[in-house]
Amino acid sequence: MIVGATSMYLGAAVAVGLFDVLSPSAVAWLRIAGAALVLVAWVRPGRDAWRWNRLRLAMAFGLITAGMNITFYEALSHLPLGTTVALEFLGPIAVAVVGSRTRRDMVALVFAIVGVLLIADVRWSGTAVGVVLALVAAVCWAGYIVLGKRVAQRGSGAEDLATGFVMAAVLTSPLAWFVWQGIADGAPVLDVLGKGLLVGVASTAIPYALDQVVLKRVGAARFAILLALLPVTAAVIGFLALSQVPRPLETVGIVCVAIAVAVRSAEDETAEEVVG
C-alpha cells in the first residue's frame, strides 16, 4: 500500500504540470490510456482474457476506475483539494462500514476517518457541481474496491487490469478530443504524451497492480481502511522531498491513521491465533 501510494503521488506531481495545458478530463484520459498501453505491453494478455465471460468484469472494473479518475480530477477544478479528498473518501468508508463485523472494526474506521479529515486540511468551500462530482468519485471508489476484490479473487488480476484499462480507454476515447484541443492551442506534443504516459505508469499501472496484490490477501473492508494510508504517504513525501513540515493537526491525523491500521491488524492476528 505504501509503495503504491508513493508511486501514485509521484505521478500526481507530474500531472500537475499537465493541468496547465490540458483540461482535467483530458489528463484523466491520458492517465487511463497510458496505463493501458504499458499494462498490455507488460502483461501481454492471452486470447482467453479477451473472451466476453472474462472481459465483462474486467471492463466494468476499468470503467469504474476511469470514472473515479475523471470525476476526481474534474472535482478538483471546483473544490479545494482537502474537501475533494474528504468527500471522495466517503466511498471507502461506506465499504468499510458494510464489511465491518466487530466493534474493533468500527473503532479502526473512526480513527481512519478522523485521521484523513485532519491530514486533508478540509475547507468547506466550492460549488455544488464540485460536491456532486466528488460524491460520484466516492461511489466509483467504492465500486473500484468491490470489483477490484472480485478481480483479485479470480486470480488473473494483471491480465484483467490490462484488458479492463484498454476497454476503458476505448470507451472514453471521445475525451481524447480535449487532448487534441490542448495540443492545438500550443501544448508541446511530445511533452504532453510523455507526461501522460508517465502519469499512466506511476499513478495507475503501478499502484493499481499493487492494489490487486493487497486485495488478494485482505478483505474489502480492511483494504478500505488501509486506503487511509494514502494521505499519510503524501504528508511523508512532502516532508522528505519538499521539507514540508506537517502542522500539529496533520501530525495528530497521521497518528490516528496509524492507530486505525494497528487496531485492524491486531484483530487479524487475533483471528489467526484463534484459528490456529
Secondary structure, 3 states (H helix, E strand, C coil): CHHHHHHHHHHHHHHHHHCCCCCHHHHHHHHHHHHHHHHHHHHCCCHHHHCHHHHHHHHHHHHHHHHHHHHHHHHHCCCCHHHHHHHHCHHHHHHHHHHCCCHHHHHHHHHHHHHHHHHHCCCCCCCHHHHHHHHHHHHHHHHHHHHHHHHHHHCCHHHHHHHHHHHHHHHCHHHHHHHHHHHHCCCCHHHHHHHHHHHHHHHHHHHHHHHHHHHHHCCHHHHHHHCCHHHHHHHHHHHHHHCCCCCHHHHHHHHHHHHHHHHHHHHHHHHHHHHC
